[in-house]
């Protein structure tokens, strides 16, 4: 929780350290430090940017009481705060970079977020969007039903076209059947004639 971390330092030392880190962040745009310090710096830096959005004498005096350099305060009021005019919070991001060699402390980079990236946040669905979605689904449902109704009709068409072809094939088979039967009948007649000839010779 912001403001409750002691960071292993006495109060006056901790405040001076955080003031220096916030000033450097606003001046350079990014700072590399430990994760716990970065979380404390984020809370104070975002507070300073929020105060600077008012751009009043009282706000300027509040920021001057915390930020240690006057030229950084001028930059905050003239350049940084106007860019975040339409954004409510989320001015900084913390990127973890791994552990520090020596004491294995978790390191991170804290930097100011670009205003365009801060503005592009996920918007909750409104009632009008939900209504449009339901209307589009209703329109899509009859179209799907029409497609399903067309599918059986398409399936029936090739069947009808195939029926005459099958009838022609059966007719051709029927015409070929007598032609195939003629040689068989001739062979049977020859066999009967031979048998009768043999019978007459034996007599």
C-alpha positions in Angstrom: 0.0 0.0 0.0 1.4 3.4 -0.9 2.8 5.4 2.0 3.1 2.4 4.3 6.5 1.0 3.1 9.4 1.9 5.3 12.0 0.9 2.7 14.5 0.2 5.5 15.2 4.0 6.1 14.2 6.6 8.6 11.3 8.9 7.7 13.3 12.0 6.7 15.7 9.9 4.6 12.9 8.0 3.0 11.0 11.2 2.0 14.1 12.8 0.6 14.9 9.7 -1.5 11.3 9.6 -2.9 11.4 13.3 -3.7 14.6 12.8 -5.6 13.2 9.8 -7.5 9.9 11.6 -8.4 11.8 14.6 -9.6 14.2 12.5 -11.8 11.2 10.5 -13.2 9.4 13.7 -14.3 12.6 15.2 -15.7 13.9 12.1 -17.6 10.7 10.1 -18.2 12.0 6.9 -16.7 13.9 5.6 -13.7 15.4 2.2 -12.9 15.1 1.2 -9.2 13.8 -1.7 -7.0 10.2 -2.8 -7.4 9.1 -1.7 -3.9 10.6 1.8 -4.4 9.0 2.0 -7.8 5.6 1.4 -6.3 6.1 4.3 -3.9 7.4 6.5 -6.6 4.4 5.7 -8.9 1.9 6.8 -6.2 3.6 10.2 -5.6 4.4 10.9 -9.3 0.8 10.3 -10.3 -0.3 12.5 -7.5 1.9 15.4 -8.7 0.6 15.0 -12.3 -3.0 15.1 -11.0 -2.4 18.3 -9.0 -0.6 19.9 -12.0 -3.7 19.4 -14.1 -5.4 22.3 -12.3 -2.7 24.8 -13.4 -3.5 27.2 -10.5 -1.1 29.1 -8.2 -2.1 26.9 -5.3 -1.4 23.7 -7.3 2.0 25.1 -8.4 2.9 25.8 -4.8 1.9 22.3 -3.8 4.1 20.7 -6.4 7.0 23.1 -5.6 6.8 21.9 -2.0 7.6 18.3 -3.1 9.5 18.4 -6.4 13.1 19.6 -5.8 13.7 21.5 -9.1 11.9 24.5 -10.4 12.6 23.8 -14.1 11.0 20.3 -13.6 7.9 21.9 -12.1 7.7 24.2 -15.1 8.0 21.2 -17.5 5.3 19.3 -15.5 2.8 22.2 -15.8 3.6 23.2 -19.4 4.3 19.8 -21.1 3.4 16.7 -19.0 0.1 17.6 -17.3 -1.7 19.0 -20.5 -1.0 15.8 -22.3 -2.9 13.8 -19.7 -5.8 16.3 -19.5 -8.4 13.8 -20.7 -7.0 10.8 -18.7 -7.9 9.8 -15.1 -4.9 8.1 -13.6 -2.5 5.4 -15.0 0.2 7.9 -16.0 3.1 5.5 -15.3 4.0 1.9 -15.8 6.3 -0.5 -14.0 8.3 -3.1 -16.0 10.2 -5.7 -14.0 13.7 -6.4 -15.3 14.9 -9.2 -13.0 17.1 -9.4 -10.0 20.1 -7.3 -9.1 23.5 -8.9 -8.9 24.8 -8.8 -5.4 21.7 -8.7 -3.1 19.2 -10.3 -5.6 16.7 -7.5 -5.2 13.9 -7.3 -7.7 14.6 -4.5 -10.2 12.1 -2.6 -12.3 11.9 0.4 -14.7 9.2 2.9 -13.9 8.3 5.3 -16.9 5.7 7.7 -18.0 3.1 6.2 -20.3 2.4 7.9 -23.6 -0.9 9.8 -23.5 -2.3 8.0 -26.5 -1.6 4.6 -24.9 -3.2 5.8 -21.7 -6.4 6.9 -23.5 -6.8 3.6 -25.3 -8.5 1.7 -22.4 -11.1 -1.0 -22.8 -14.6 0.7 -22.8 -17.5 -1.1 -21.1 -20.3 -2.2 -23.3 -23.3 0.2 -23.2 -26.9 -0.7 -23.6 -26.9 0.6 -27.2 -24.0 -1.7 -28.2 -25.8 -4.7 -26.5 -29.0 -3.8 -28.5 -27.1 -3.6 -31.8 -25.5 -7.0 -31.0 -28.8 -8.7 -30.3 -30.3 -7.1 -33.5 -27.4 -8.4 -35.6 -27.8 -11.9 -34.1 -31.6 -11.9 -34.9 -30.8 -10.9 -38.5 -28.3 -13.6 -38.8 -30.7 -16.3 -37.5 -33.3 -16.1 -40.4 -30.4 -16.0 -42.9 -29.1 -19.3 -41.5 -32.6 -20.8 -41.6 -33.0 -19.8 -45.3 -29.6 -21.4 -46.1 -30.7 -24.6 -44.4 -33.9 -24.6 -46.4 -32.0 -24.2 -49.7 -29.7 -27.1 -48.9 -32.3 -29.8 -49.3 -33.6 -28.3 -52.5 -30.0 -28.3 -53.9 -29.6 -31.9 -52.8 -32.8 -33.0 -54.6 -31.8 -31.5 -57.9 -29.0 -33.9 -58.8 -31.1 -36.9 -57.8 -33.8 -35.9 -60.4 -31.1 -35.4 -63.0 -29.7 -38.9 -62.3 -33.0 -40.7 -62.6 -33.3 -40.4 -66.5 -29.7 -41.5 -66.7 -30.4 -44.6 -64.7 -33.5 -45.4 -66.8 -31.4 -45.2 -70.0 -28.8 -47.6 -68.5 -31.5 -50.1 -67.7 -32.9 -49.8 -71.2 -29.5 -50.4 -72.7 -29.0 -53.5 -70.4 -32.4 -54.8 -71.6 -31.4 -54.4 -75.3 -28.1 -56.1 -74.6 -29.8 -59.0 -72.8 -31.5 -60.5 -75.9 -28.3 -60.1 -77.9 -26.4 -62.0 -75.3 -29.1 -64.7 -75.2 -29.0 -65.4 -79.0 -25.6 -67.2 -79.0 -26.7 -69.3 -76.1 -29.9 -70.4 -78.0 -27.8 -71.3 -81.1 -25.5 -73.4 -79.0 -28.5 -75.3 -77.4 -29.9 -76.0 -80.9 -26.6 -77.4 -82.2 -26.4 -79.7 -79.1 -29.9 -81.0 -79.7 -29.1 -81.7 -83.4 -25.9 -83.6 -82.5 -27.8 -85.7 -80.0 -30.5 -86.6 -82.6 -27.8 -87.5 -85.2 -26.1 -89.8 -82.7 -29.4 -91.5 -81.9 -30.1 -92.2 -85.6 -26.6 -93.6 -86.2 -27.0 -96.0 -83.3 -30.3 -97.4 -84.6 
